[in-house]
Amino acid sequence: MDIGSIFDSLVGNSEKNMREMIKTVESIGKCVILIDEIEGMDLSDPHAEAKFMVLAESVRHHIREEEGEMFPEIRDEEFNREL
């Protein structure tokens, strides 16, 4: 058993997981902030609707990005399992 290769794979996975986590936080961070702001607003405030529209567009954008990245990977995995 090569302890070095086991350690290297764990460190590599940790770095990969950290990069993925940062990427996720960056992509949804704006939504989290908007949700927090909307929750603290009086919904009769004229800015509330505008913030909600920005939130909705941010969520749509995030979904489009995920569809473009995740769906091809899922299709490839399913195809490889069928082989």
C-alpha positions in Angstrom: 0.0 0.0 0.0 1.4 3.4 -1.0 0.4 5.9 1.7 1.7 8.7 -0.5 -0.7 8.0 -3.3 -3.6 7.7 -0.8 -2.7 11.0 0.8 -2.2 12.7 -2.6 -5.7 11.6 -3.7 -7.3 12.9 -0.5 -5.5 16.2 -0.7 -6.5 16.5 -4.4 -10.1 15.8 -3.6 -10.1 18.3 -0.8 -8.8 21.0 -3.1 -11.3 20.1 -5.8 -14.2 20.1 -3.2 -13.0 23.5 -1.9 -13.0 24.9 -5.4 -16.5 23.6 -6.1 -17.7 25.0 -2.8 -16.3 28.4 -3.6 -17.8 28.3 -7.0 -21.2 27.4 -5.6 -21.0 30.2 -3.0 -20.1 32.7 -5.7 -22.9 31.6 -7.9 -25.7 31.7 -5.3 -24.3 34.4 -3.0 -26.2 37.2 -4.7 -29.4 35.2 -4.3 -28.8 34.7 -0.6 -28.2 38.4 0.0 -31.4 39.3 -2.0 -33.5 36.8 -0.1 -32.2 38.3 3.2 -33.0 41.8 2.0 -36.5 40.9 0.8 -37.3 39.1 4.0 -36.5 42.3 5.9 -38.5 44.6 3.7 -42.1 45.7 3.9 -43.6 44.2 0.8 -45.4 47.5 0.1 -42.0 49.1 -0.4 -41.7 50.1 -4.0 -38.2 48.5 -4.1 -39.5 45.1 -3.0 -40.8 44.2 -6.4 -37.6 45.3 -8.1 -35.5 43.2 -5.7 -37.8 40.2 -6.2 -37.4 40.5 -10.0 -33.6 40.7 -9.7 -33.8 37.6 -7.5 -36.0 35.7 -9.9 -33.6 36.5 -12.8 -30.6 35.5 -10.7 -32.2 32.1 -9.9 -33.1 31.6 -13.6 -29.5 32.4 -14.6 -28.1 29.9 -12.0 -30.5 27.2 -13.3 -29.4 27.8 -16.9 -25.7 27.5 -15.8 -26.3 24.3 -13.9 -28.3 22.7 -16.8 -25.4 23.5 -19.1 -22.8 22.0 -16.8 -24.6 19.1 -15.0 -27.0 17.7 -17.7 -24.2 16.7 -20.1 -22.3 15.0 -17.3 -25.4 13.1 -16.1 -26.1 12.0 -19.7 -22.5 10.8 -20.1 -22.6 8.9 -16.9 -25.9 7.2 -17.8 -24.5 6.3 -21.3 -21.4 4.8 -19.8 -23.4 2.7 -17.3 -25.5 1.3 -20.2 -22.3 0.1 -21.9 
